[in-house]
């Protein structure tokens, strides 16, 4: 496992990391989480991603219970969470959902710390941008979260390049803690934001990336070429919206062609997709997910594929996937 600096910060993250979206609580209980976290750490993974909204807070609870059981030295691992959607979305919860206002953020961090059983969280993201809250208010709230010792770094997830620059400029003018990282989706079929929209931010602001969905929610494993399998992610409650994308005929036809390249390399299609995302030098870490140990081990084995991705192979991959990417 190699390690990369998170943008221009001094924090070093493993080039592959482990996330909990969809899986923790829904598919992975505390015991399974403990085993997979331990296996990931043994493979060199030091970054573990979560979010307040995942499983309504229960994903944080599962991860926190696993950390407690593992008894790792706190300096050995990096954990993140994300705020915006909220957990309580009923009745008078108007200031606790779909917002980045100061009231919500100042209380949301306390809830995450309690659920995860931690004194601080290394990296906290604003999970989406909030058009109804001034960016300056959000920047101040995130700065205060850090100065209070509840978080060490902050960043954004799926923000526009324009809003990231505004937040950074506000922090720079006010001498506040700046956002150091963005967490966008990045895979063979979803790449324009990382490769084009953010291009000026890497050198100008020192922006780092912790990218998610390298397998395009499973599309890049080939499992959806004949429709939606009964045990797949697209059949889970609340995830039905993925079905149209996952069964897209043109993309599944491209997947078959990409599988030919994977076969040449002696790896799985999923390993090829993860290695491709990690090969981008702007990507600090690729967040992978797994609902069982076999998936985790397969994903982490993508490290061995990276040296095999020559310029010629990358050109062939782009010829197949780039025309279908957004």
N, C-alpha and C positions, 0 to 999 in steps of 0.2 A: 504494500500500500504506500502510495506517495501522499504528500501533504502539500497543500497550497495555501498561501495567504488569502485571507478574506478581503479582497480588494486591496486597498492601501493600509489596512489595519495590520497590527502585529499578530492577530489571531490566525492560527494555522488549523485548517480542517482537512480531514481525509478526503481524497478525491471521490470516493463513494461514501454515502451516508445512508442512514436508515430512517424512514418516516413511518407515520402511524395512521395516515388518512385512510379511511374505509376499514382498515384491518383491526386496530385495537378496540377492544370491547365487542365489536360486531363479529369478528372472526378469530380474534386472538385474545385469550384471557391472560391473567397475570402470570401464570405458570409458563405458558408458551412464550409470552413476551420476555420473561426472564431468560429463558433458554436461548432465544434468538438474539437478544441484546448481548448476552455473553459470547455467543458465537461470532457476532459482528465485531465485538471488541477484540476477540482473539485474532480476527483477520485484519485488525488495524483500524477499524472504524472508530472515530472519536466524536462524531456529530450525530445527534438524534433529534429529529424534527417532530413537532406536535403543533396543535392549535386548540384554543379554547373551544371552538365550535365542533371539533371532531367528536362524534358520538355524544354530543351535548355535555361535554366536560369529562365524560367517562374515559376517553382515551388518555387524557392527562392523568387521571387516577390510576389506570392500569400501568402506565409508564412509571409513575412515581412509586407505586408499590414494588415494581420490578427493581428500580434503582435501590430502594431500601433493602430488598432481599440480597442484592448483589454486593452491597457495602463497598462500592468502588470509592477510592479517594476522589474527592470532588474536583481536584485539578486534572484528573485524567479524562474527563468527558465534557462535551459541550452540548447543551440542550437548548432548544428554542421553542417558542410558542407564538401564536398570532392572535390579534384582536381586531374585530370589526363587527362580525355578525351577531355576537352575543349568544347567550344560552336561553335566557328567559325572554320569550318573544310574545307573551300574552299581556293583555290588559294594560296596566300602567307602566310597562317596561319600555316606554317610548325612548328613554335615554339609555337603554341597555341593549339596543339592537341597531344594526346598520349605521353605526356612528363611530367617529373618532373624537368625540368631544372630551373635554378634560374630566368631567364627572365619571363618564364610563371608563376611560383608560385608567384613572387613578384607583378605581375599585376593581377592575378586571384583573389587574396584575396581582392583587391580593388573593383573589379566588384561585388563580393558577398556581401561585406559590403554595397555597393550602392543599390543593388537590395533588400536586406533585411532591409535596413534602420537602421543598427546597427553601433555602434562605435567599437565593437569588436565581434568576434565569439569565443565562449567558447572552441570548440573542432574542429580541422581541421585535416582531414585525407588525406593521399596520396592514392587515390582511387584504384590504381593498382601499381605494381612495374614497373620501367622503365629500361630495360636492356641497353638502349642507353645513359643514364646519370649516371655518377659515383654516388654511394650512398652518398659519402661524400658531393658532391655538393648539393644534396637534403637535407641532414641533416643540412647543414649550412643555406640553404634557409628557412627551417622550423624554425630553431632557431631564425633567424633574424625576421621572421614573429611574433614570440612571444616577442622578446625583443623590437620590435617596438610598442607593445601594440595592434596589430591587431588580435591576437589570444592568448588564455591562455594555451592551451595544444595541443599536436599533436599526431597523431597515424597513423596507416596504415589500409588498407582494402584489404583483399585477397592477402597478401604477404606471401611468404614462410617463414618458421621458420628460415631458414638460413639467409635470407635477413633482417629479423627483428633483429636478433642477431648482424649482421654486423652493422646495423644502430645504434643500442643501444651502441655497443662497440665504434664506432667512436665518438658518443656524449659523452660517458663516458671519453674517452681519452682526448677530446678537452674541457671538462667541458662545454658542450653545453646542451640545453634542450633535454631530451631523449623522444623517443616515449613511451607513457604510455598505449596505447590501440590498439587493433586490432579489425576490424569489418569483421568477416567472416560469410558466410552462415552457419546456424546450425539448423537442424531439424531432425526428426526421420529417414529420408532417406539420410541425408547429414551430417555426424558427425565425420568422421575420422580425419579431420584436427584439429578440436577443441579437440577431445578426445585423439588423438595420436600424430600428428605432433607437436602441440604446447605444449605438456605435460611438457617439461623441462623449458619452458619460464615463467610459472606462478610463480614459486618460485624463479628461477634464476634472472629474470628481473622484477618481479612484474607486469606482463602483465595483463591488464584488457580486457574484451570482451564486445562489444556491438553487439549482433548477429542479423542477418537479415533473413527474409523468414522462420519464424517458421512454417508456413503453407505450405511450399514448393510450393509457388505461387498458392495456392488453392487446390493442390492435397490432402492435409490432411483435407480438409473440406468434401470430398466425392462427390463434385459436378461434377467430371470428370469420374465417374465410367461408365457412358453410353456415353462417347464422350465429345466433346467440346460444352458447351452451347453457345447460340448466344450472350449473354450479358457478357461473361466471359473475364478475362484478356487476355487469349490466342488469342482472336479475335481482340485485339487492334492493330493498326498499329505499326509495329516494334517489336511486342511481339510474332509473329507467331512461333518463334523458340522454344517456350515453349511446343508446342502441343505434340510432341513425348513423352516428359517426363511426361506430365500430363495425357496422355492416356495409359501409360505403364500398361499392363495387370497384371503383377505380383504385382506391387505396389498398384494398385487399388483393387486387391484381398486382400492384406494385410490391406488396409484401411477399408474394410468391417469387418475384424476381430477386428481391433482397435475400430471400432464403437461399437462393443459389449461391450468392456471395458468401453467406454464412457457412454453407457446406464446404466451399473452397477453403475457408479458414479453419474448418474443423471446430466450429462453435455453434451455439444455438442462435436463432434469430434475435432473441431477447438480449443475449450477450453482445451481439453486434450493435444493436441499437444503443445500449448503455455505453459501450466503448466509444461509439461515434459521438455521443453527447459529451463525454468526458474529454475527448480529444480537443475540444474547443478550449484554447488557453484562457479565455475570459471566464470560463466556468470554474468556480472555486470548488464546488462539490456537486455531484449528481445525487439527488435523493431517490433512493430505491424503496420499494415496499414489498412486503411478503406476508402471506397468511400462513405459511408453513416453512419448516426448516429447509426442505428441499429447494423451495423457491429462493430463499435467502442465499444458500450456497451457490446456486446457479447464477444469481445476479452478481455476487461478489467475484465469481470467477471471470467476469468480464474484464477484470484488470489484465489478465493474461492476453487478451485480444488487442489491447491498445497498441503494442509495438508492431503489430501486423498490419495496421491501417496505414498503408503507404499512400502517397499522393495519388497514385494511379487508381487505387481502390476507392479512395474518397471521391474522386471524380466520377467513377462508375456509380457509386451510391447516390451522389447528387443528381446524376442524369436520370435515375429512376425516381427519386423522391422529391426533388426540388420543385418540379412542375406542379405537384399536388399540395405543396406547403402553403400555409398562411402565416 
